[in-house]
Amino acid sequence: MDTMRIDFHAHVLPKADHGSSDLAASCKQLKEARDAGVDLIVATPHFYPNRHRVETFLERREKAAKEAEAAFTEYSIERRLGAEVLLCEGLENLKGLDALCIENTSCILLEMPFEPLSDRILNTIYEIQTSCQLTPIMAHVDRYMHYDIERVLALGVYAQVNAS
């Protein structure tokens, strides 16, 4: 049985966020991914609810994805679009939240706030699961306090861990 290697959280789209300054940088990332045996990359530029509008973000992401389309083909890597969405209180009320999910799924990659998790934030995660019917995945949980991670995982949330 062949195993598919997926890079589930990559800032690889040119000029979409801090991950890639231009197409040349994206190509370098894609070459490294191919050399590591990656078959599929989920491109997840940052989405900050306090700075971005969903529609503007989606337009910027689509433009960057089109710019990199030939490079993904050249390196024989499949691509899915998503976002790394900063988790904040009330996020479940954001109009268009489902458009930030990983392409063709109900999975949403959430970046935890850089502060201890409050009960209100935990309630937001719960509402994203129940009211929005989305599947939260916490990004790079290896960066956060063990206590907070345990509280999130107790909600049945999935976790993404950086390979390093």
GUTOR-573729 format. One record per atom (N, C-alpha, C): x, y, z. Coordinates in steps of 0.1 Angstrom, whole numbers, padded with zeros to 4 digits, always signed. Layout:
BEGIN
XYZ ...
***
This chain:
BEGIN
+0008-0012+0000 +0000+0000+0000 +0009+0012+0000 +0006+0022-0009 +0014+0034-0010 +0009+0044+0001 +0018+0051+0007 +0015+0061+0017 +0016+0074+0011 +0005+0082+0013 +0006+0096+0008 +0011+0105+0019 +0021+0113+0016 +0027+0123+0026 +0020+0136+0023 +0015+0141+0034 +0007+0154+0033 +0014+0164+0043 +0017+0176+0037 +0021+0187+0045 +0008+0195+0048 +0003+0194+0060 -0010+0198+0063 -0011+0213+0067 +0000+0219+0068 +0000+0233+0072 +0013+0240+0067 +0011+0247+0055 +0022+0253+0048 +0019+0267+0044 +0029+0275+0046 +0028+0289+0042 +0037+0290+0029 +0031+0285+0018 +0038+0283+0006 +0034+0292-0006 +0023+0299-0004 +0017+0307-0015 +0025+0320-0016 +0029+0324-0028 +0037+0336-0029 +0029+0349-0025 +0035+0357-0016 +0030+0370-0012 +0017+0369-0004 +0013+0357+0000 +0000+0355+0007 +0002+0358+0022 +0014+0356+0027 +0017+0360+0041 +0032+0359+0043 +0037+0357+0055 +0051+0357+0058 +0059+0345+0052 +0052+0335+0048 +0059+0323+0044 +0067+0323+0031 +0062+0331+0022 +0069+0331+0009 +0068+0346+0003 +0080+0351+0001 +0080+0365-0003 +0077+0367-0018 +0079+0356-0026 +0077+0356-0040 +0077+0342-0046 +0074+0341-0059 +0073+0328-0065 +0086+0320-0064 +0097+0326-0065 +0110+0319-0064 +0111+0312-0050 +0107+0319-0039 +0107+0313-0026 +0097+0302-0025 +0086+0303-0032 +0076+0292-0032 +0082+0280-0039 +0088+0282-0050 +0094+0271-0058 +0105+0264-0049 +0113+0272-0042 +0123+0265-0033 +0116+0257-0022 +0105+0262-0017 +0097+0254-0007 +0092+0241-0013 +0086+0242-0025 +0080+0231-0032 +0091+0221-0036 +0103+0225-0040 +0114+0216-0043 +0117+0208-0030 +0119+0215-0019 +0122+0209-0006 +0111+0199-0002 +0099+0202-0004 +0088+0193-0001 +0088+0181-0010 +0091+0183-0023 +0091+0171-0032 +0103+0162-0028 +0115+0168-0024 +0126+0161-0020 +0124+0153-0007 +0115+0158+0001 +0111+0151+0013 +0100+0141+0011 +0095+0140-0001 +0085+0130-0004 +0071+0134-0002 +0069+0147-0001 +0055+0152+0001 +0047+0151-0012 +0035+0146-0011 +0026+0144-0023 +0016+0155-0024 +0011+0160-0012 +0001+0170-0012 +0004+0180-0001 +0002+0193-0005 +0004+0204+0005 -0009+0211+0006 -0013+0214+0019 -0024+0223+0022 -0018+0236+0025 -0021+0245+0015 -0016+0259+0016 -0025+0267+0026 -0019+0271+0037 -0027+0277+0048 -0021+0291+0052 -0024+0301+0043 -0019+0315+0048 -0027+0319+0060 -0021+0328+0067 -0028+0334+0079 -0040+0342+0076 -0050+0340+0084 -0062+0348+0084 -0064+0353+0098 -0064+0367+0099 -0066+0373+0112 -0079+0380+0112 -0089+0376+0120 -0102+0382+0120 -0102+0396+0123 -0093+0401+0131 -0092+0415+0134 -0086+0424+0123 -0080+0418+0113 -0073+0425+0102 -0079+0423+0088 -0085+0411+0086 -0089+0407+0073 -0104+0406+0072 -0109+0408+0060 -0123+0404+0056 -0122+0391+0049 -0131+0382+0051 -0131+0369+0044 -0130+0371+0029 -0138+0379+0023 -0138+0381+0009 -0124+0385+0003 -0118+0395+0010 -0105+0400+0006 -0094+0390+0007 -0095+0382+0018 -0085+0372+0021 -0086+0361+0010 -0099+0357+0006 -0101+0347-0004 -0095+0351-0018 -0098+0364-0021 -0092+0369-0033 -0077+0369-0034 -0071+0373-0023 -0056+0373-0022 -0051+0359-0023 -0057+0350-0016 -0053+0336-0016 -0054+0330-0030 -0065+0333-0036 -0067+0327-0050 -0057+0333-0060 -0054+0346-0059 -0044+0352-0067 -0030+0345-0065 -0027+0343-0053 -0014+0337-0050 -0014+0322-0055 -0025+0315-0053 -0026+0301-0057 -0024+0300-0073 -0030+0309-0080 -0029+0309-0095 -0015+0312-0099 -0008+0321-0092 +0006+0324-0095 +0015+0312-0093 +0011+0304-0083 +0020+0292-0080 +0015+0279-0086 +0004+0280-0094 -0002+0268-0100 +0008+0259-0108 +0015+0266-0117 +0025+0259-0125 +0036+0253-0117 +0040+0259-0106 +0051+0254-0098 +0046+0241-0091 +0034+0240-0086 +0029+0228-0080 +0029+0217-0090 +0025+0220-0103 +0025+0210-0113 +0039+0206-0116 +0049+0215-0117 +0063+0212-0121 +0069+0202-0110 +0065+0204-0097 +0071+0196-0087 +0062+0184-0083 +0052+0182-0091 +0043+0171-0090 +0037+0170-0075 +0033+0181-0070 +0026+0182-0057 +0012+0186-0059 +0003+0179-0053 -0011+0183-0053 -0012+0194-0043 -0023+0203-0045 -0025+0214-0036 -0039+0215-0032 -0041+0218-0019 -0054+0222-0014 -0053+0235-0007 -0063+0244-0008 -0063+0257-0002 -0070+0256+0012 -0065+0264+0021 -0071+0265+0034 -0067+0278+0040 -0067+0279+0053 -0062+0291+0060 -0058+0287+0074 -0049+0294+0080 -0046+0293+0094 -0053+0305+0101 -0064+0302+0108 -0073+0312+0113 -0070+0314+0128 -0067+0327+0131 -0064+0330+0145 -0077+0328+0153 -0076+0320+0163 -0088+0318+0172 -0090+0329+0181 -0102+0335+0181 -0105+0346+0190 -0120+0344+0194 -0123+0350+0205 -0136+0350+0211 -0147+0354+0200 -0157+0346+0198 -0168+0350+0189 -0165+0346+0175 -0154+0339+0172 -0151+0335+0158 -0162+0328+0151 -0170+0320+0159 -0181+0312+0154 -0191+0321+0147 -0191+0334+0150 -0201+0344+0144 -0196+0350+0131 -0183+0347+0127 -0178+0353+0115 -0185+0348+0103 -0191+0358+0095 -0198+0354+0083 -0187+0349+0073 -0190+0337+0067 -0181+0331+0058 -0170+0322+0064 -0171+0319+0077 -0161+0311+0083 -0158+0298+0076 -0169+0292+0071 -0167+0279+0064 -0159+0280+0051 -0158+0292+0045 -0150+0294+0033 -0135+0293+0036 -0131+0294+0049 -0117+0293+0053 -0113+0279+0056 -0122+0269+0055 -0119+0255+0057 -0110+0250+0046 -0103+0239+0049 -0095+0232+0039 -0104+0228+0028 -0100+0231+0016 -0107+0229+0004 -0114+0215+0004 -0127+0215+0001 -0135+0203+0000 -0137+0196+0013 -0135+0202+0024 -0137+0196+0037 -0145+0206+0047 -0148+0201+0058 -0153+0210+0069 -0143+0212+0080 -0130+0209+0076 -0119+0211+0086 -0113+0225+0085 -0112+0231+0097 -0107+0244+0098 -0095+0244+0107 -0084+0250+0102 -0071+0250+0110 -0071+0263+0118 -0070+0261+0131 -0071+0273+0140 -0057+0275+0147 -0053+0287+0148 -0041+0291+0155 -0046+0296+0169 -0040+0290+0179 -0044+0294+0193 -0039+0308+0196 -0046+0315+0204 -0041+0328+0208 -0029+0327+0217 -0020+0337+0218 -0008+0336+0225 -0010+0341+0240 -0020+0335+0246 -0023+0338+0260 -0030+0325+0265 -0031+0324+0278 -0038+0312+0283 -0052+0311+0278 -0057+0299+0276 -0070+0298+0270 -0081+0301+0281 -0090+0309+0278 -0101+0312+0287 -0113+0303+0284 -0122+0302+0294 -0134+0294+0291 -0142+0300+0279 -0141+0313+0277 -0148+0318+0265 -0142+0313+0252 -0129+0312+0252 -0123+0307+0240 -0126+0292+0238 -0126+0284+0249 -0131+0270+0248 -0145+0269+0243 -0154+0279+0247 -0167+0279+0243 -0168+0282+0228 -0159+0291+0223 -0159+0294+0209 -0155+0282+0201 -0146+0274+0205 -0142+0261+0199 -0154+0252+0198 -0161+0251+0210 -0173+0242+0210 -0184+0247+0200 -0186+0260+0199 -0196+0265+0190 -0192+0263+0176 -0179+0264+0173 -0174+0261+0159 -0178+0247+0156 -0176+0238+0165 -0179+0224+0163 -0194+0221+0162 -0202+0227+0170 -0216+0224+0171 -0225+0232+0162 -0224+0245+0164 -0233+0255+0157 -0228+0256+0142 -0215+0257+0140 -0210+0258+0126 -0208+0245+0120 -0208+0234+0127 -0206+0221+0122 -0193+0219+0115 -0182+0225+0120 -0169+0225+0114 -0160+0216+0123 -0149+0211+0118 -0140+0202+0125 -0127+0211+0128 -0126+0216+0140 -0114+0223+0143 -0101+0215+0144 -0091+0220+0139 -0077+0214+0140 -0068+0225+0145 -0062+0222+0157 -0054+0232+0163 -0040+0232+0156 -0035+0243+0151 -0022+0244+0145 -0011+0244+0155 +0000+0237+0151 +0013+0236+0158 +0011+0236+0174 +0004+0226+0179 +0001+0226+0193 +0014+0224+0201 +0025+0220+0195 +0037+0219+0202 +0043+0232+0207 +0037+0243+0203 +0042+0256+0208 +0035+0261+0221 +0025+0254+0225 +0016+0259+0236 +0018+0252+0249 +0012+0257+0259 +0013+0251+0272 +0005+0238+0272 +0011+0228+0279 +0005+0215+0279 -0009+0215+0285 -0011+0223+0295 -0024+0224+0302 -0035+0228+0292 -0032+0239+0284 -0041+0244+0274 -0044+0234+0263 -0034+0227+0259 -0036+0217+0248 -0045+0205+0253 -0043+0201+0266 -0051+0191+0271 -0066+0195+0272 -0068+0208+0275 -0082+0213+0276 -0088+0213+0262 -0081+0217+0252 -0086+0217+0238 -0088+0203+0233 -0079+0194+0235 -0080+0180+0231 -0092+0173+0237 -0095+0177+0250 -0107+0171+0257 -0120+0174+0250 -0120+0185+0241 -0132+0188+0234 -0133+0179+0221 -0124+0171+0219 -0124+0162+0207 -0118+0169+0195 -0110+0180+0197 -0104+0187+0186 -0091+0180+0182 -0088+0180+0169 -0076+0174+0163 -0065+0184+0165 -0053+0178+0164 -0041+0187+0166 -0031+0184+0154 -0025+0195+0150 -0014+0195+0140 -0001+0198+0147 +0009+0190+0145 +0022+0192+0152 +0033+0194+0141 +0041+0204+0144 +0053+0207+0135 +0062+0195+0135 +0068+0192+0124 +0077+0180+0122 +0090+0182+0130 +0094+0194+0132 +0107+0196+0139 +0105+0193+0154 
***
